[in-house]
Amino acid sequence: MHIAILPSSYPSPENPVAGIFFKEQAEALRKAGHQVGVLHFSMPTLKSVLKEKKLPPLGIRDESQAGMTVYCYKGIAFLHYGPLNTYLYCAAMRKLFHHYLLEKGRPAIIHAHCAYPAGIIARHISKRFNVPYAVTEHSSAFITDRIERWQTPLIEKCFRDADMRIAVSPALEKTLKKRFNLPFTVIPNMVDTLFFSPRDTENNAAKAQQPPFTFLCIALLTRTKGVDVLLKAFARTFKNTDTKLLIGGDGEERGALEQLAAELGIEAQTRFLGLLTRQQVRDMLRSCHTFVLPSRHETFGIAVIEAFACGVPVIATRCGGPDCLVNKTNGFLVPAGNETELSHAMQQMYNEYHRFNPQVIRQECISRFGEETVVNHLKKTYQSICERQQ
């Protein structure tokens, strides 16, 4: 089957991890025997271009490599005004899609990731070129009610006219169904279980004897991610012990969080790692004892299943996506924003770490979120769309 993927972001030399899971899903579909093309755009604002004092290359660029067809439209969003920029995005991607048709032929289906802007673009292209489209929603903006007023009618049309609507978790599916009064199918995100894997077959009973016991959190450092709650929970139970807390990632809250760690007296036990490469993320997961996701809101939790793929147990909050990921075999769930409950769970993990089996955790992850499982879900979805078109 010929599939055109429209991601909301995609890796670039400047940001090699942006939209990496969109790229991995596209590559998995290609490896499964489908013809896959990725179509995306890069349109920085005029203000950012002037700040850089460097005009980026403009127009259609072929970024294909390693057998994956990738086209990018590079342009400039002249005004910081959403409705006008949306029109520019659609016009640019219409040109790109027409180029793709001439080069690669007509796809059987367009698969967009995130309603804004990719889904809105997919609807525009679908109507112009008569190609069915599916939309997978990933954004937490629907759960946290951060959709701009002007975006709402565009997103409603995008979902209403889509041939298939997909949510990455039951929590997001419930939110979207209630808001738009439309059915959504749940297909989870995929994890690359070849890349994310344990360093060796050592069991946790033996690993528990290797001090110091280390908790790891990797997140964008914003209030939504709840790292402030994690610091307070850690201080409540592990202050002045040899236990360590590693925090990967960066963001607007980093300075305040570093100050909070100092105020709590855990500065010496806490290390802020900054932005990590994908390989560094894997290395940190392999070396830690437990991964902690303290978010206030999550639509899924990619970092959680990356930890599972490495055989690492997880403590996560009941904040949406993780609710269906974490169970008694692979970790603990606690209420979001509750430092007392999180602290108790961290203490329980410290005491019971030896009972979590890395191989069992990893195998369950492969069966639920591995490449073959997710690709089979997508294949059935695409087939059902194509059958309805006949």
C-alpha positions, 0 to 999 in steps of 0.5 A, spaced: 500 500 500 502 507 498 502 511 504 503 519 505 505 521 512 504 528 514 508 529 521 507 535 525 514 535 526 520 531 523 528 530 525 532 535 522 540 536 523 538 542 528 533 538 532 535 530 530 530 528 536 524 532 533 518 527 531 523 521 532 517 517 533 513 519 527 520 517 523 520 511 526 513 509 525 514 511 517 520 506 517 516 501 520 511 501 515 516 501 509 520 495 512 513 491 512 513 492 505 509 498 504 511 504 499 511 510 504 513 517 503 514 523 508 511 530 507 513 535 512 514 543 512 519 547 515 517 554 515 520 559 521 517 566 522 520 572 519 522 574 526 526 568 527 530 568 520 532 576 521 534 574 528 539 568 525 541 573 520 541 567 515 536 566 509 534 558 509 534 554 503 527 555 500 522 551 496 522 543 495 527 539 498 529 532 497 531 529 504 530 522 502 536 517 505 536 510 507 531 508 502 526 512 506 522 517 501 522 524 505 520 531 501 520 537 505 517 544 503 522 550 506 519 557 507 518 563 511 512 564 515 512 572 514 507 574 520 506 571 527 498 570 526 496 563 526 490 563 521 494 566 516 500 562 517 495 556 516 493 558 510 501 559 508 502 552 510 496 549 506 498 552 500 506 550 501 504 543 502 499 543 496 505 544 492 509 539 495 504 534 494 503 535 487 510 535 486 510 528 490 504 526 485 509 527 479 515 523 482 512 518 486 504 517 484 498 517 487 498 514 495 492 510 497 491 514 503 494 520 507 496 519 514 497 525 518 499 526 525 496 531 530 490 535 527 494 542 527 497 543 523 498 536 519 491 534 519 488 541 517 493 540 511 491 533 510 484 535 509 486 541 504 490 536 500 484 530 500 479 535 498 484 538 492 486 531 490 481 526 492 485 522 497 482 519 503 486 521 510 487 519 517 489 523 523 492 520 529 492 525 535 497 526 540 497 533 543 495 534 550 492 541 548 486 537 548 486 535 555 489 541 558 484 545 554 490 549 550 486 549 543 486 557 540 479 559 539 481 560 532 483 553 531 477 550 534 473 550 527 479 548 523 480 542 527 473 540 528 472 540 520 479 536 520 476 530 525 469 530 522 471 529 514 477 524 516 476 517 514 479 515 520 480 518 527 486 515 531 488 517 538 494 514 542 491 512 548 484 511 551 484 517 556 485 521 549 480 518 546 475 519 551 477 526 551 476 527 544 470 523 543 466 527 548 469 534 545 467 532 538 462 527 539 465 523 534 468 516 534 476 515 535 480 508 534 486 507 539 492 505 536 498 506 541 505 509 539 511 505 537 517 504 541 524 501 537 525 495 541 531 494 537 534 500 539 531 501 546 534 494 549 537 492 556 545 492 556 545 485 558 541 480 561 542 481 569 536 481 573 534 486 578 535 482 584 543 483 582 542 490 580 539 492 586 546 491 590 549 496 585 549 503 589 547 508 589 540 506 587 538 511 582 531 514 580 531 517 573 526 522 570 527 525 562 522 530 561 521 537 558 522 542 564 515 545 564 510 545 570 506 540 566 511 535 567 511 535 575 518 535 576 517 540 582 513 534 585 518 529 584 523 533 587 519 534 593 517 527 594 524 525 593 526 529 599 521 527 603 524 520 603 531 520 600 534 526 603 541 525 606 542 518 603 546 515 598 540 515 593 540 519 587 535 523 582 537 524 575 533 529 571 534 529 563 531 535 559 531 542 559 525 548 559 523 554 562 522 551 569 530 549 569 532 554 573 526 554 578 527 547 579 535 547 580 533 552 586 528 548 589 533 542 589 537 546 593 532 549 598 530 542 599 537 540 601 538 535 595 542 539 591 548 534 592 543 528 590 540 531 584 543 532 577 540 536 572 543 533 565 540 538 560 538 536 553 540 528 551 541 525 545 537 519 543 543 514 545 544 518 551 537 517 553 538 509 552 544 509 556 541 513 562 535 508 562 540 502 562 544 505 568 538 507 572 534 503 577 527 506 576 524 511 571 519 516 574 514 520 570 511 525 575 507 529 569 500 532 571 498 531 564 500 526 558 496 523 552 501 517 552 508 517 555 513 515 550 519 515 555 515 510 559 515 505 553 522 506 552 524 505 559 520 498 559 523 496 552 530 497 556 527 492 562 526 498 567 520 499 572 516 505 572 513 510 577 508 514 573 502 518 575 495 517 573 495 523 568 492 520 562 496 516 557 500 512 563 494 509 566 494 504 561 501 503 560 503 501 567 501 495 571 503 491 577 508 487 573 512 493 570 511 499 576 506 503 580 501 508 579 500 514 583 495 520 583 498 526 579 500 532 583 501 528 590 508 528 593 506 524 599 503 518 594 509 519 589 514 519 595 511 512 598 511 509 591 518 511 590 520 508 597 516 502 595 520 501 589 526 502 593 524 496 597 521 491 592 525 493 586 528 486 586 521 483 584 521 486 577 523 482 572 527 486 566 525 480 561 518 480 563 517 488 563 521 488 556 517 482 553 510 485 555 512 492 552 514 488 545 507 485 545 504 491 546 508 497 543 513 493 538 513 495 531 510 488 529 504 490 533 503 497 531 504 496 524 499 491 524 494 495 527 495 501 522 495 496 516 488 494 518 486 501 519 488 503 512 485 497 509 478 498 512 479 505 509 481 503 502 475 498 502 470 503 504 472 507 498 471 502 493 
